[in-house]
Amino acid sequence: MQIAGATALVTGANRGLGAEFTRQLVARGARVYAAARRPETLEEAPGVTPLTLDVTDPASVAAAAKAAPDVDLVVNNAGIARMTTLVDGDLDDIRAEMETNFFGSLSVVRAFAPAMVERGSGAFVQVVSALSWVPFVGAGGYGASKAAAWMLGESVRAELVERGVEVLTFALAATDTDMMAFSDVPKNDPAVVVAAALDGLAAGAWEVLADDDTRGAKRSVAG
């Protein structure tokens, strides 16, 4: 993927990884639609166009795709973590995690892929988690949704690769964002992991595992 000159869309761009993806894409020469449910919360910056997008609302996703038909790179970053257990956690919270982290991501892919396929080029970056592969007590709903999101990326790649569209799965462990503010565990620097993801995209990688914890998590599945 040639990032310089690309037109990118970043979901969940108002904070955390999304805001960092937006900054680094602009620095690498892309024009960016920064998408969020509340675009007024986005930072104004040259090269950035705010866009209203709620990934759980089909009408909002369709409107975003209509408003941004020139997108050739989508960073599917929007996500939530309600810290739910599967056995006795709130089922509505678990459904919300799945609706955002899996179905929301799928909805964005389905909305923006057709134009990329028609042009014969484009790319998706699917943001997942080390918890896609290892359980963490107290975050079972999140882990299940991210495991589904990981398979989404793998399956979409298989469907799109022969049609000219790249799919990069980007997985990471605890990172210093608002989502992880409650925890004092060691955390990744968002700038470092986002740079790794974009370097991988530019190099044609299909997967970027951002840290040792994530690489260990994926290896543990085979064990």
Salt bridges, closest charged atoms under 4 A:
GLU20 OE1 - ARG23 NH2 2.90
GLU40 OE2 - ARG38 NE 3.21
GLU43 OE1 - ARG23 NH1 3.99
ASP70 OD2 - ARG31 NH2 2.27
ASP93 OD1 - ARG82 NH1 2.96
GLU154 OE1 - ARG157 NH1 3.12
ASP178 OD2 - ARG15 NH1 3.91
ASP199 OD1 - ARG28 NH2 2.90
GLU207 OE2 - LYS218 NZ 2.62
ASP212 OD1 - ARG215 NH2 2.70
